Amino acid sequence: MKKLRSTVEEMDFPGPSLNREFYEGLRRARPAFRLVDESIISLEERGLAFVVKRGQTARIVCIEGPQIADVCFWNANDFAERFF
């Protein structure tokens, strides 16, 4: 059975290389994070929109078996700026 990797140090990042210093900083800051909101999307809802303010971090977790999270981001101040 293949062991699942659980820490940033154990993960192999695909190219192009990621900014490891940035992500390590997030990992180190995690104990000080404060939960602002939490939502569960049911199969009937099929989606959710929310605002992530400057300095906040969003995390998406699949909690009920194998799933796919299709994510789209828009800049709230400029809808032309987006990421799919």
C-alpha positions in Angstrom: 0.0 0.0 0.0 1.4 3.4 -1.0 1.8 5.9 1.9 0.1 9.2 1.5 2.4 12.2 1.9 1.3 14.6 4.6 3.9 17.3 4.9 5.3 19.9 2.5 8.8 18.6 3.1 7.8 15.2 1.7 5.9 16.4 -1.4 7.5 16.5 -4.8 6.3 19.7 -6.6 5.7 19.6 -10.3 7.4 22.1 -12.6 7.4 24.9 -13.0 8.8 25.3 -9.5 6.6 26.8 -6.8 7.6 29.6 -4.5 8.5 27.3 -1.6 9.3 30.2 0.7 5.8 31.6 0.3 4.1 28.2 1.0 6.4 27.4 3.9 5.5 30.8 5.4 1.8 29.8 5.1 2.5 26.5 6.8 4.4 28.1 9.6 1.6 30.7 10.1 -1.1 28.1 10.2 -1.4 27.8 14.0 -2.3 31.5 14.1 -5.0 31.2 11.4 -8.6 32.0 12.5 -11.6 30.3 10.9 -13.8 33.0 9.4 -16.4 30.9 7.7 -17.1 27.3 6.8 -19.5 25.9 4.2 -20.5 22.5 3.0 -21.9 22.3 -0.6 -24.5 19.6 -0.9 -25.0 17.6 -4.2 -28.2 19.5 -4.7 -26.5 22.9 -4.5 -23.7 22.2 -7.0 -21.9 25.4 -6.2 -21.1 28.3 -3.9 -19.8 31.8 -4.2 -17.9 33.7 -1.5 -15.4 36.5 -1.1 -11.8 36.0 0.1 -10.5 39.3 1.4 -6.8 40.4 1.2 -4.7 38.5 3.7 -7.2 35.6 3.9 -6.7 32.1 2.7 -9.4 29.7 1.3 -9.1 26.0 1.5 -11.2 23.5 -0.4 -11.6 20.0 1.0 -13.6 17.0 -0.4 -15.1 15.3 2.6 -17.3 12.6 1.1 -15.2 10.2 -0.9 -13.7 10.7 -4.4 -14.9 14.1 -5.8 -13.7 16.8 -8.2 -13.6 20.4 -7.2 -14.0 22.7 -10.2 -12.9 26.1 -9.1 -13.1 29.6 -10.8 -11.8 32.8 -9.3 -12.7 36.4 -10.2 -11.2 39.7 -8.9 -14.2 41.3 -7.0 -13.0 44.7 -8.2 -12.3 43.7 -11.8 -14.3 40.8 -13.3 -12.0 40.8 -16.4 -9.3 39.4 -14.1 -10.1 35.8 -13.6 -8.6 32.3 -13.2 -10.3 29.0 -14.2 
